[in-house]
Amino acid sequence: MSVPSAASPTALAASEPGAKPKSASAPAQVSAPGSAPTQADLLDFVRRTAADTELVASLPLDPEGRTWVRLEGPGGSEAWLIGWPPGTGTGWHDHADSAGAFVTAAGELKENSLAVRLPADGWKTLELTDDVDRERRLPAGKGRSFGHHHVHEVLDESPDRHAISVHAYHPPLPQIRRFSRSGPILRLEQVERPEDWQ
């Protein structure tokens, strides 16, 4: 059974590191006390938060770069409200040992993902088989959850409209691996740690 809790977190709104703190509130809900949130809990949280029109409208949007506000997620999870200018995206990446969920709150996002689990360590280049690519269109109100080591890229392909989304991860992201892709070849390019994006 989920137990609602009040949230009035301090959030960081940024278009680049070092931005000034901003106050934001988002609904928080957690599983039974002492238990980690499930993928379903994370998805429920991002859906409810994406429906908070006042919070979504408060996100500062930049015409050139993504902006974000850190939120208090359920059960100690890491959560973000993210603005996507037209034509922007994340590039290929994973979330290490964190499960997650995200929902589009405004506009439309596209997710390209790989239906394969990558080795955790010890590789720089992999050749993917033909049947691992997945594509999802996620208009406002639509989203998804995913498990550990989910590899994807998220894009706002609109030529003229910002998208806004809500994301949650548990446990809080220990690292993000970034990849480049050329046809079937996936190459590990960089490993980022929390201090690189907070």
Steps between C-alpha positions, in 0.01 A plus 500: 500500500632845408516772761484862380744744654526874465785633293638849491850436370766746415570449134778611271387661177778508248596532139858449604682398818512763772149638451322654799271290720128525436213385715274235348244261632392166365279227635691219665377151570692200626450130553465367853740668743851359472452348154652627178262635236416258220488583129122534544552750785740702286260499205211606724710785639608633159141478368360694795780756485460548122131576563594788735451780245624770738830318560546422130431863405758621756791336317721763335551411133809585298480514118837328460569263788313265727395636839415304811369521854589235755198364689452287809406155371326219685694295754825692457502468121659761276248696292520774238271731303674554164440747215599399147546766231400397147756268343681401820568159650704306751712281278527128577548424872403267784427549871723229647327316787207742524147422387302795372191648344415810300189666363462780246319794662485726192588461133619161374815297556638205308689221672735270311609208716688172481335175602826355626691511826853627455793363698567712809873545444798389297400612150535804277326390178210262432333385180122489541274250326227613262204434729585710810369844398176632648327835438223672699317827442396656828254792469389694808367265768685193369807344653669181607700331769815294456735277692870502573750560218233634260677648194318774314501848353219752543430767237276800438472479122258792470633779277330770707361378833656438839424175677497461879532171688526360852757229586566293814775249579562265791749458643625853423723483194847367590622569147393543139689332220488696172531325165543590135338291232582445135265244344534180705815619682450635853806661660543598865613864496475629856394413853340785696458509877249705703746785555511548121130599473395635840 
